[in-house]
């Protein structure tokens, strides 16, 4: 007996609301709040663009903005998280609900949340762009259709990506298109001057933007404003047809998840791997060999590793379309930085396998150092080869001391932060044997921690650029090359010190971490040692204060690293396109002063975040993954 659709959807909607209200606690509440603020800010910016852009380029700019929103929906669930807060089809596999009805109900429930809400607010530019009564009527229909199409495309593509992660080779292939598209998005500001002129976008670029499905609603409204009803109806019909096709595909994917039995993939690599066999027959060698095999067999790790390599290559090759070769010199450093971001949950990915380490006395040091060694054996050769090829191809001979200083610092910082963050900001995940396929997505916490790793690594590695920068400013070649041994020492020191902190953390709170991975909550084990800091009566941190602390950390990192340091480097190497670097919009004589002001503001925000965090008790800081 099939369940009636009219009764299915309200039940699923109530379940989704209950799931959201019950899960908005702890770190998830903070990540949701941060995402809501960022989303609302982007939506306000999109509406402002519709109100302030010149009429001759308004439509093209809005099409470009909505394309950015669509790409965000396509990329976000895969690399930033967002799947754990959803109702899973497997929950309803035993119920007599048809796949189409279940797919419709699950999709309706997925529209309940902050993401679709801010997306709807951003797509209100479709109504803002309307200029006549007829175009307003068209906009009222186009806006929800556009949002439904974007969200449904995101659901289908995320499901397809996850379904493809059934072997190591497929995980590598799945990372390639994401990396290429992401590189074009990241470097589009370099390509824009080549395609646009003073009078607006080039005709070819305008046509491409308007043909994209993300622009069909705007195109319909624009045609209605010109009193062309046929051209207004065609894009709306296209949206309806697109939603129908995506809905049918979504229904088949739901049917597959509820009727087919998946088995864990990723084991297409031989049991013996040459590099692993070269390691010594010691505890350290055993852990490193196990980690090397895990990196190749674990689908999520393979996806992030392949993405780091492909994105680094793509993001430095895309500028060649605009005649810019300088980015090639940074290819190796970008590989190291992105590989670090994808390694933020080494222990979380292993699940309760930590039990084996805890059962062997004194195994913590070998476990931490073995993971670091395996990470370096995987990442360092790729980064070194990319640097050795990238710098000569860039034609920037002066970039050698910069690259050779930053690369070892980035590798050492990555090897240290990968294990350090894994034990200090652990996010529980299912055991690998229970992950029948790639688990792209997440509750957002893992995604936030993953990408917070990037500015942390940049902050550590940037110290190696001090001597090359000083040598460049003073014209001293010797001083620039002295930065190379400094970078090596910094990288080695960061790897050793961060590893030492991770080992100490694992030794002191290993049982607590194991309980966290088993239960999914921050529980203290009776066997866990109680530090003096835990006995001090301090103020408990609320979700609002945790949100403020995380916001200060992120704001400080963006202002200090991106708006100050990166903007300064770009200005000194001759790149004058301001894009989103605030200081570069100032007159030449005030740019450095603006960067200094932004750096001071960023440092102040970071200090404020530290002071706010440390004024609260350790237990509540752990709950929100704060230091």
C-alpha positions in Angstrom: 0.0 0.0 0.0 1.6 3.3 -1.1 1.6 6.2 1.2 -0.4 9.2 0.0 1.8 12.1 -1.2 -0.3 14.7 0.7 0.4 12.9 3.9 4.1 12.1 3.1 5.3 15.7 2.5 3.9 17.3 5.7 5.4 14.4 7.8 8.8 14.8 6.1 8.7 18.6 6.6 8.0 18.2 10.3 10.8 15.7 10.6 13.2 18.1 8.9 12.2 21.0 11.2 12.6 18.7 14.2 16.0 17.6 12.9 17.2 21.2 12.4 15.9 22.5 15.8 17.4 19.5 17.6 20.8 19.6 15.9 21.4 23.4 16.3 23.6 22.9 19.3 27.3 23.2 19.9 29.6 23.7 17.0 26.8 23.0 14.5 25.0 26.1 15.7 28.1 28.2 15.2 28.7 26.9 11.7 25.1 27.5 10.8 25.2 31.0 12.1 28.4 31.8 10.3 27.0 30.4 7.1 23.8 32.4 7.6 25.7 35.6 8.0 27.9 35.0 5.0 24.9 34.0 2.9 22.9 37.0 3.9 25.8 39.3 3.2 26.2 37.8 -0.3 22.4 38.1 -0.9 22.5 41.7 0.1 25.5 42.3 -2.2 23.6 40.7 -5.1 20.5 42.9 -4.5 22.8 46.0 -4.2 24.3 45.1 -7.5 20.9 45.0 -9.1 20.0 48.4 -7.7 23.3 50.2 -8.4 24.8 48.7 -11.6 24.7 50.8 -14.7 21.7 49.8 -17.0 24.0 48.8 -19.9 25.8 46.1 -17.9 23.2 45.3 -15.2 21.8 42.2 -16.9 25.3 40.7 -17.6 26.5 41.4 -14.0 23.3 39.9 -12.5 23.7 36.8 -14.8 27.3 36.5 -13.6 26.3 36.9 -9.9 23.6 34.2 -10.2 26.1 31.9 -12.0 28.2 32.4 -8.9 25.3 31.3 -6.6 24.7 28.3 -8.8 28.4 27.3 -8.6 28.3 27.7 -4.8 25.4 25.3 -4.6 27.2 22.8 -6.8 30.6 23.1 -5.0 29.4 23.6 -1.4 27.8 20.3 -0.5 30.9 18.4 -1.8 33.7 20.4 -0.3 32.2 22.5 2.5 29.7 20.0 4.1 26.0 20.2 4.4 24.7 16.6 4.1 24.4 15.4 7.7 21.5 17.7 8.4 19.4 16.2 5.7 16.9 13.3 5.9 18.5 10.3 4.3 16.6 8.1 1.8 17.9 5.0 3.7 15.8 6.0 6.7 12.7 5.2 4.7 13.8 2.1 2.7 11.6 -0.2 4.7 8.4 1.9 4.3 5.9 1.5 1.5 6.7 4.8 -0.2 7.3 5.0 -4.0 10.6 6.4 -5.1 9.0 9.4 -6.8 6.9 10.3 -3.8 9.9 9.8 -1.5 12.1 11.9 -3.8 9.5 14.7 -3.9 9.1 14.7 -0.2 12.8 14.6 0.6 13.4 17.5 -1.9 10.6 19.5 -0.3 12.1 18.9 3.1 15.5 20.0 1.8 14.1 23.4 1.0 13.7 24.0 4.7 16.8 25.6 5.9 19.0 28.7 5.9 20.7 27.9 2.6 17.6 27.9 0.4 16.3 30.9 2.3 19.3 33.1 1.6 19.4 31.8 -2.0 15.8 32.9 -2.4 16.7 36.3 -1.0 19.6 36.6 -3.6 17.3 35.6 -6.4 14.9 38.4 -5.5 17.1 40.3 -8.0 14.9 38.7 -10.6 12.0 40.8 -9.2 14.1 43.8 -8.7 15.2 43.7 -12.4 11.5 43.8 -13.5 10.5 47.1 -15.0 6.9 46.6 -16.2 3.8 44.9 -14.8 4.2 42.0 -17.2 7.8 41.5 -16.2 6.8 41.5 -12.5 4.3 38.8 -13.2 7.0 36.8 -15.0 9.5 37.4 -12.2 7.1 36.1 -9.6 7.0 32.7 -11.4 10.7 32.8 -12.5 12.2 33.4 -9.0 11.0 30.2 -7.3 11.6 28.1 -10.4 15.2 29.4 -10.6 15.8 28.5 -6.9 14.2 25.1 -7.2 16.4 24.3 -10.3 19.6 25.4 -8.5 18.9 23.4 -5.4 17.7 20.3 -7.3 20.8 20.4 -9.5 23.0 20.6 -6.4 21.2 17.6 -4.9 21.6 15.5 -8.1 25.2 16.5 -8.7 26.2 15.8 -5.1 24.5 12.4 -5.2 26.2 11.6 -8.5 29.6 12.6 -7.1 29.1 10.5 -4.0 27.9 7.6 -6.0 31.0 7.7 -8.2 33.3 7.5 -5.2 33.3 3.7 -5.3 36.9 3.2 -6.3 40.2 5.1 -6.1 40.4 5.8 -9.8 36.8 7.2 -9.8 37.6 9.4 -6.9 40.6 10.9 -8.7 38.5 11.4 -11.9 35.7 13.0 -9.8 38.1 15.6 -8.4 39.2 16.8 -11.8 36.1 18.8 -13.0 35.6 20.3 -9.6 39.2 21.5 -9.6 39.0 23.0 -13.1 35.8 24.8 -12.6 37.0 26.0 -9.2 40.1 27.4 -10.7 38.2 29.3 -13.4 36.0 30.8 -10.6 39.0 31.7 -8.5 40.9 33.3 -11.4 38.0 34.8 -13.3 39.0 38.3 -12.2 42.2 37.9 -14.3 40.2 36.8 -17.4 37.5 39.5 -17.0 39.5 42.4 -18.6 40.2 40.2 -21.6 36.4 39.7 -22.2 35.0 43.0 -21.2 35.3 46.6 -22.3 34.3 50.0 -21.2 30.8 49.6 -22.7 30.1 46.4 -20.9 30.8 42.7 -21.5 32.0 41.5 -24.8 29.0 40.1 -26.9 30.5 36.6 -26.8 30.7 36.6 -23.0 27.2 38.1 -22.7 25.8 35.3 -24.8 27.5 32.6 -22.8 26.2 34.1 -19.5 22.6 34.4 -20.7 22.6 30.8 -22.1 23.5 29.4 -18.7 20.4 27.9 -16.9 21.2 30.0 -13.9 20.3 33.1 -16.0 17.1 31.9 -17.6 14.8 33.6 -15.1 16.6 36.9 -15.6 16.5 36.5 -19.4 12.7 35.9 -19.2 12.1 39.0 -17.1 14.3 41.1 -19.4 12.4 39.9 -22.4 9.1 40.6 -20.6 10.3 44.1 -19.9 10.9 44.6 -23.6 7.3 43.3 -24.2 8.4 40.1 -26.0 6.1 37.5 -24.5 7.4 34.5 -26.6 11.0 35.2 -25.5 9.8 35.6 -21.9 7.9 32.3 -21.9 10.6 30.1 -23.5 13.2 30.5 -20.6 10.4 29.7 -18.1 9.5 26.6 -20.1 13.2 25.7 -20.1 13.3 25.9 -16.3 10.2 23.7 -16.0 11.8 21.2 -18.4 15.1 21.3 -16.5 13.4 20.7 -13.2 11.4 17.8 -14.7 14.6 16.2 -16.0 16.5 16.7 -12.7 13.5 15.5 -10.7 13.4 12.3 -12.7 17.1 11.7 -12.3 16.8 12.5 -8.5 14.0 10.0 -8.3 16.1 7.2 -9.9 19.1 8.1 -7.6 16.8 7.8 -4.5 15.5 4.4 -5.8 19.0 3.2 -6.1 19.9 4.2 -2.6 16.9 2.6 -1.1 17.0 -0.7 -3.1 20.6 -1.4 -3.9 23.2 -2.7 -1.4 26.5 -0.8 -1.7 29.8 -2.1 -0.6 32.8 -0.2 0.4 35.1 0.7 -2.5 38.5 2.1 -2.9 40.3 -1.3 -2.6 41.5 -1.5 -6.2 45.0 -0.8 -5.1 47.2 -3.9 -4.5 47.8 -5.0 -0.9 51.5 -4.4 -1.3 52.7 -0.9 -2.4 56.3 -0.4 -3.3 56.8 2.8 -1.4 55.3 1.2 1.7 57.6 -1.8 1.4 60.7 0.5 1.5 59.8 1.7 5.1 61.7 0.3 8.1 60.2 -2.6 10.0 59.5 -0.5 13.1 56.5 1.1 14.8 57.1 4.3 12.8 57.4 2.4 9.5 54.3 0.3 10.2 52.2 3.4 10.9 53.6 5.2 7.8 52.9 2.2 5.6 49.4 1.9 6.9 48.8 5.6 6.3 50.1 5.4 2.8 47.7 2.6 1.9 44.9 4.4 3.7 45.5 7.6 1.6 45.1 5.6 -1.6 42.2 3.4 -0.4 40.1 5.9 1.5 37.8 7.5 -1.0 37.4 10.8 0.8 41.2 11.2 1.4 41.8 10.4 -2.3 39.3 12.9 -3.4 40.8 15.7 -1.4 44.4 14.8 -2.4 43.5 14.7 -6.1 41.6 18.0 -5.7 44.6 19.6 -4.2 46.9 18.6 -7.0 44.4 19.3 -9.8 43.3 22.6 -8.4 46.9 23.8 -7.9 47.7 22.9 -11.5 44.5 24.5 -12.9 44.6 27.7 -10.8 48.1 28.4 -12.1 47.4 27.4 -15.7 44.2 29.3 -16.1 46.0 32.7 -16.0 47.9 31.6 -19.1 44.7 32.5 -21.0 45.3 36.1 -20.0 49.0 35.9 -20.8 50.0 35.7 -17.1 52.8 33.1 -16.4 53.8 34.3 -12.9 51.4 32.1 -11.1 53.2 28.9 -12.3 56.0 29.6 -9.7 53.6 29.1 -6.9 52.2 25.7 -8.1 54.1 23.6 -5.6 53.3 25.8 -2.6 49.6 25.8 -3.5 49.7 21.9 -3.7 51.1 21.8 -0.1 48.6 24.3 1.2 45.5 22.6 -0.3 46.8 19.2 0.7 47.0 20.4 4.3 43.4 21.7 4.1 42.2 18.2 3.0 44.1 16.5 5.9 42.3 18.2 8.8 40.6 15.0 10.0 43.2 12.2 9.9 42.0 10.7 13.1 38.3 11.4 12.5 38.5 9.6 9.1 39.8 6.5 10.9 36.8 6.3 13.2 37.2 4.1 16.3 40.5 2.5 14.9 42.2 4.7 17.5 41.4 1.8 19.9 44.3 -0.1 18.5 46.8 2.7 19.2 45.5 3.2 22.8 45.8 -0.6 23.5 49.6 -0.4 22.8 51.5 1.4 25.5 53.6 4.3 24.3 52.4 4.0 20.7 51.2 7.6 20.5 54.6 9.0 19.3 55.0 6.4 16.6 51.3 7.0 15.5 51.7 10.8 15.2 55.1 10.7 13.6 54.2 7.9 11.2 51.2 9.9 10.0 53.4 12.9 9.4 56.0 10.8 7.5 53.3 9.3 5.3 51.8 12.7 4.6 55.2 14.1 3.6 56.0 11.1 1.4 52.8 11.7 -0.5 52.8 15.4 -0.8 56.4 16.5 -0.9 57.4 14.8 -4.2 54.5 16.3 -6.0 55.1 19.8 -4.6 58.8 19.6 -5.3 58.3 18.6 -8.9 55.7 21.2 -9.4 58.0 23.9 -8.1 61.0 22.6 -10.1 58.9 22.9 -13.3 56.8 25.9 -12.4 59.5 28.4 -11.5 61.4 28.1 -14.8 58.2 28.1 -16.9 57.1 31.2 -15.1 60.1 33.1 -16.4 60.5 34.8 -12.9 64.1 34.1 -12.0 63.8 36.2 -8.8 61.0 33.8 -7.6 63.5 31.0 -6.8 64.4 32.1 -3.2 60.7 32.8 -2.6 59.6 29.3 -3.8 62.4 27.5 -2.1 61.8 29.3 1.2 58.0 28.9 1.2 57.8 25.3 0.0 59.6 23.6 2.9 57.8 25.9 5.4 54.4 25.0 3.9 55.3 21.3 3.9 56.5 21.3 7.5 53.5 23.4 8.6 51.1 21.1 6.8 52.7 17.9 8.3 52.4 19.4 11.8 49.0 21.0 11.5 47.4 17.9 9.9 47.9 15.9 13.1 47.5 18.8 15.5 44.1 19.9 14.2 43.0 16.2 13.9 43.3 15.7 17.7 42.3 19.2 18.9 39.3 19.7 16.6 38.2 16.1 16.0 34.9 15.7 14.1 33.4 12.2 14.7 32.7 10.2 11.5 31.5 6.7 10.8 34.1 3.9 10.7 35.5 3.3 7.2 33.8 -0.1 7.0 30.4 1.6 7.6 31.0 4.2 4.8 29.8 2.2 1.9 30.6 5.1 -0.5 32.2 8.5 -0.5 30.7 10.6 2.2 30.9 14.0 0.5 29.0 16.6 2.5 28.8 16.6 6.3 27.3 18.7 9.0 29.4 21.7 8.1 31.7 21.4 11.1 34.2 19.3 9.2 34.1 21.6 6.2 34.7 24.7 8.3 37.6 23.2 10.1 39.0 21.9 6.8 39.1 25.3 5.2 40.2 27.1 8.4 43.3 25.0 8.0 44.2 27.0 4.9 44.8 30.4 6.6 46.5 28.7 9.5 49.0 27.1 7.2 49.5 30.3 5.3 50.2 32.2 8.6 52.9 29.7 9.6 54.5 29.4 6.1 54.4 33.2 5.6 57.1 33.6 8.2 59.5 32.1 5.7 58.9 34.9 3.3 60.3 37.6 5.7 63.9 37.3 4.5 63.1 37.1 0.8 60.8 40.1 1.2 63.4 42.0 3.1 66.0 41.1 0.5 63.7 42.2 -2.3 63.0 45.5 -0.6 66.7 46.2 0.0 67.9 44.8 -3.2 70.1 42.2 -1.4 70.2 38.9 -3.3 72.2 37.3 -0.5 69.5 38.2 2.0 66.8 36.6 -0.2 68.7 33.3 -0.5 69.3 33.2 3.3 65.5 32.8 3.5 65.9 29.3 2.1 67.6 27.7 5.1 65.2 29.7 7.3 62.3 28.2 5.5 63.7 24.7 5.9 64.3 25.3 9.6 60.8 26.8 10.0 59.2 23.8 8.3 61.2 21.3 10.3 60.4 23.1 13.6 56.7 23.4 12.8 56.5 19.7 12.0 58.3 18.7 15.1 56.6 21.1 17.5 53.0 20.6 16.3 53.6 16.9 16.2 54.8 17.0 19.8 51.7 18.9 20.8 49.5 16.4 19.0 51.3 13.5 20.6 50.8 15.0 24.1 47.2 15.6 23.4 46.7 12.0 22.1 48.5 10.6 25.1 46.6 12.7 27.7 43.1 12.5 26.2 43.1 9.5 23.9 40.2 7.8 25.7 38.1 10.9 25.5 38.8 11.2 21.8 37.8 7.6 21.4 34.5 8.2 23.2 33.9 11.2 21.0 34.3 9.1 17.9 32.1 6.4 19.3 29.3 8.6 20.6 29.6 11.6 18.4 29.6 13.9 21.5 32.3 15.4 23.7 32.2 13.1 26.7 34.8 12.7 29.3 36.0 9.3 30.1 36.4 8.3 33.7 39.9 7.2 32.8 40.8 10.5 31.2 43.2 12.6 33.3 41.8 15.8 34.7 44.1 18.8 34.1 44.2 21.7 36.5 42.6 23.9 33.9 39.5 21.7 33.9 39.0 22.2 37.7 39.0 26.0 37.5 35.5 27.5 37.7 35.1 29.7 34.7 32.2 31.0 32.7 30.7 28.6 30.2 30.7 29.7 26.6 27.3 30.2 24.9 26.7 29.6 21.2 26.5 33.3 20.6 29.9 33.9 22.1 31.4 31.0 20.2 30.0 32.4 17.0 31.6 35.8 17.9 34.9 34.1 18.5 34.9 32.2 15.3 33.8 35.3 13.4 36.8 37.2 14.9 39.2 34.4 14.0 38.0 34.3 10.4 37.8 38.1 10.1 41.3 38.5 11.5 42.7 35.8 9.2 41.2 37.4 6.1 42.2 41.0 7.0 45.8 40.1 8.1 46.7 37.4 5.5 44.6 38.2 2.4 43.8 41.9 2.6 47.2 42.9 4.0 49.9 40.4 3.2 48.6 39.0 -0.1 47.6 42.5 -1.3 51.1 43.8 -0.5 52.8 41.0 -2.4 50.5 41.5 -5.4 51.1 45.2 -5.5 54.9 44.7 -5.4 55.0 42.2 -8.2 53.1 44.6 -10.5 49.6 43.2 -10.3 47.4 46.3 -10.0 44.0 44.9 -10.6 42.2 45.7 -7.3 39.4 43.0 -7.5 38.4 42.5 -3.8 41.6 43.8 -2.2 40.4 46.9 -0.5 43.7 48.7 -0.1 44.4 48.5 -3.9 41.5 50.8 -4.5 43.3 53.6 -2.6 45.6 56.1 -4.3 49.2 54.9 -4.8 50.6 56.9 -1.9 48.0 55.5 0.5 48.0 51.8 -0.4 50.7 50.7 2.0 49.2 52.7 4.8 45.8 51.0 4.1 47.4 47.6 4.2 49.1 48.4 7.5 45.8 49.5 8.9 44.1 46.3 7.7 46.9 44.2 9.2 46.5 46.0 12.5 42.8 45.5 12.4 43.2 41.8 11.6 45.7 41.3 14.4 43.4 43.1 16.8 40.5 40.8 15.8 42.7 37.7 16.3 43.8 39.0 19.7 40.2 39.7 20.7 39.2 36.2 19.6 41.9 34.7 21.7 41.0 36.8 24.8 37.3 35.9 24.3 38.1 32.2 23.9 40.4 31.9 26.9 38.0 33.7 29.3 35.7 30.7 29.2 36.0 27.2 30.6 37.9 24.5 28.7 34.9 22.1 28.4 32.7 24.6 26.5 35.7 25.7 24.3 36.1 22.0 23.3 32.4 21.8 22.5 32.8 24.6 19.9 36.2 23.4 18.7 37.9 26.5 19.9 41.5 26.6 21.2 
